[in-house]
Amino acid sequence: MSTHNLVSQAVTNSTTTGLKAIGDRLFASWFSRLVYAQIWEDPEVDIEALQLRPGMRLLTISSGGCNALAYLSRQPAEVHAVDLNDTHLAMLALKKAAFAELPDYSTLLDFLGDASQRQNAQRYRRYIAAALPVSARQYWEHRNLWGTPRYALFTRHAYRHGLLGRFIGMGHVLARLMGGNLGQLAKATSLEEQKALFERHLAPVFRHPLLRFLCHRESLLYSMGIPPAQFAALRADASGNLPALFESRMRRLACDFPLAENPYAQQAFARRYDTDNQRSLPLYLQQAHYHTIRQQLGKLQLHHHSLTDFLDERAPQSLDAYVFLDAQDWMDDTQLNALWRQVTRTAAPGARVVFRTGGSASPLERRLAPQLLACWHTDPAYNRQLHQRDRAAIYGGVHVYTKRT
């Protein structure tokens, strides 16, 4: 099935009526292209939440693929990366092939970390192209009207591309127009400086009438992967004051974690990774994990399916860990319960599920059928601790559920 049809099925549900139906169709069209060149969920939090250890069998949504590769650092038995959007699977396939085929860590960091060197086009052709699945190679070698292949993104700051990358770039431009400057935050050398620069260069932007108007235009947030159903949850969580909610989350990203140790803040404010500082790199690109991830690549399998359809084909008790990102925010009650019937069937005793939510509340407590919910346990206090440690800082909640034994 095509990406557009899979995304349409995911966002079109019992709530798709009236104006929301138009929004759902627009989002499905928008989300059927490359949205995330890198993920915006902290896999270090996932690894802790899942208690990920050697030999475990894991299912994750692919997104930009950084998470699936990061999990390999813990030597699982299986990692299944599932996504509705085959462009995200093409991104993961390219990153996987880069690990497998580029000759050393330094070259890998040039290609996937710096992602802007002219030599990367030649590296793609020499090392990576032949190792890609046919569909992924067709995607990366497609040429635009000017004859430029897609793999040239890695000669032009790849993470500034995709819908979210361009959205961040637009945010920099808009902030300047409104008297702010996102780039100034990248100059901070301490948490105190980060807070001072936020107050000087970004906080005033959230008081600007134009930004307050734009915050309520849900179609502008499609580039962040926020569908209409999730936008409604955000608005409810904000009690209607979306500018204040977005300011609080941007403040967490900018002020709560040292910039030198936060790859998400690096991309948001500097629009690059600091490849000279290992602590600022995402886990999968850190040299300490390079050899382990490379040795474990055979454990990683890619699947163009919905979560529920993939799980429907799995044997009972065949998985130990699940990473759903924020996918459940898209679902109505029917879709959510269908997913968790398969999760409960395929989960081994003690299996764990971790997911994010746009709002602060877990959807399971009020929407999951009681007989399914009774099979699982969660600790809200622990969930809040996980959320506070998530350096991406864009979600309202991180939740982990453990299957009762």
C-alpha positions, 0 to 999 in steps of 0.5 A, spaced: 500 500 500 502 507 498 504 511 503 499 516 502 494 511 503 497 508 509 497 515 512 490 516 510 488 510 514 491 512 520 489 519 521 482 518 518 477 515 523 470 516 527 472 523 528 473 525 521 467 529 520 466 537 518 472 541 518 477 536 521 475 531 515 479 537 511 484 537 515 485 530 516 486 530 508 491 535 508 495 532 513 495 526 510 498 529 503 503 533 507 505 527 511 506 523 505 513 526 504 520 526 508 518 529 515 523 528 520 530 527 517 532 526 525 528 524 530 525 528 536 524 523 541 530 522 546 532 514 545 536 515 552 530 516 555 527 510 551 533 505 553 532 507 560 524 506 560 524 500 557 530 497 561 533 495 554 538 489 555 541 484 550 537 479 547 530 483 547 526 483 541 523 490 540 518 494 535 519 501 534 516 507 529 522 508 524 521 516 524 528 519 522 531 512 524 536 515 529 532 511 535 532 504 531 540 505 530 541 507 538 537 501 540 542 497 537 547 499 542 544 495 547 545 489 543 538 486 542 536 480 539 531 484 534 529 491 532 523 492 527 522 499 525 515 500 522 513 506 519 507 508 515 511 513 511 516 509 506 520 516 506 522 515 513 524 508 512 528 510 506 532 515 511 533 509 516 536 505 510 541 510 508 543 511 515 544 503 516 548 502 509 552 508 511 554 504 518 555 498 514 559 501 508 563 507 510 570 505 511 571 508 518 568 512 524 570 519 521 567 518 515 561 516 518 561 522 522 562 527 516 556 523 512 551 523 518 553 528 523 556 534 519 552 532 513 554 538 509 560 536 505 561 536 498 565 529 498 558 526 501 555 525 494 561 521 492 561 517 498 554 515 497 555 513 490 562 509 492 560 506 498 552 506 500 548 506 493 549 499 492 547 497 499 540 500 499 534 496 498 531 498 491 526 502 493 530 506 498 535 507 492 530 509 487 528 514 493 535 517 494 537 517 486 530 521 484 532 528 481 528 534 482 527 539 476 534 541 476 537 534 476 539 534 483 539 527 486 536 527 493 542 524 496 545 531 495 541 533 501 547 530 505 552 535 502 547 541 504 546 540 511 541 534 511 537 536 517 535 542 515 531 539 510 524 535 511 518 538 513 520 539 520 527 542 518 524 547 513 519 549 519 525 550 524 528 554 518 522 558 517 522 559 525 528 562 525 526 567 519 520 569 523 523 570 530 528 575 526 522 578 523 519 579 530 525 582 533 528 575 536 534 571 534 534 563 535 541 563 533 543 567 539 541 561 543 547 557 540 552 562 543 551 560 550 556 556 554 552 555 561 545 554 563 545 561 566 547 564 559 542 559 556 536 562 560 539 569 559 539 569 552 532 565 552 529 571 555 533 576 551 532 573 544 526 568 544 521 570 550 519 576 547 517 573 540 511 569 544 508 576 546 508 578 539 501 578 536 503 575 529 506 569 533 500 569 537 496 568 531 500 563 528 500 559 534 492 557 533 493 556 525 493 548 526 495 547 518 502 551 520 504 545 525 503 539 520 510 540 518 512 538 525 508 532 524 502 534 528 495 532 525 489 535 527 487 530 533 493 532 536 492 539 535 486 538 539 489 535 545 494 540 545 489 546 545 485 542 551 492 541 555 493 549 554 486 551 556 486 555 549 493 558 551 497 555 545 502 561 545 504 560 553 504 552 552 509 553 546 513 558 550 514 553 556 516 547 551 521 552 548 524 554 554 525 547 557 529 545 550 533 552 551 534 552 558 533 545 562 539 542 559 546 544 557 546 546 550 553 542 549 549 535 551 543 536 547 543 534 540 536 537 539 537 544 542 543 544 537 539 542 531 534 547 533 538 553 535 545 552 531 541 548 526 547 543 526 550 538 530 557 540 534 561 534 531 567 536 535 564 535 541 562 527 542 557 529 548 553 533 543 551 528 538 545 523 538 547 517 541 547 513 535 553 518 532 557 517 538 564 514 537 563 510 543 557 506 540 560 505 533 563 498 533 557 495 537 552 498 532 555 496 526 556 489 529 548 489 530 546 492 524 543 485 522 538 485 527 535 491 524 529 490 520 525 495 516 517 494 515 512 499 511 506 497 515 501 500 520 503 498 527 497 494 528 498 490 521 505 489 523 503 486 530 497 482 527 502 478 523 507 476 530 506 470 534 504 471 541 509 473 546 514 475 541 516 482 543 519 485 549 519 492 548 515 497 544 516 504 542 510 508 539 513 515 539 506 519 539 502 515 534 497 514 539 495 521 539 492 520 532 488 514 534 480 514 535 478 509 540 477 504 535 484 504 533 487 505 539 483 499 542 485 495 536 492 496 537 493 494 544 489 488 543 495 486 538 500 489 543 497 485 549 497 478 545 504 479 542 507 482 549 512 477 553 511 477 560 514 484 563 514 487 556 514 494 556 511 500 552 514 507 551 510 513 548 509 520 548 503 525 548 502 532 545 498 533 552 500 531 559 495 525 560 496 518 557 490 516 553 490 509 555 487 511 562 480 513 559 480 510 553 482 503 553 477 497 554 478 495 562 480 488 560 486 491 556 488 496 561 488 491 567 493 487 563 498 493 564 501 497 569 504 504 569 507 509 575 505 516 573 511 519 578 516 515 574 513 517 568 514 525 570 521 523 571 522 520 564 519 526 561 523 531 565 529 528 562 527 528 555 532 533 552 527 534 546 522 537 550 517 538 545 512 533 548 507 534 554 508 527 557 512 520 556 509 514 559 511 507 560 507 501 561 509 494 563 505 488 562 503 484 568 506 477 569 
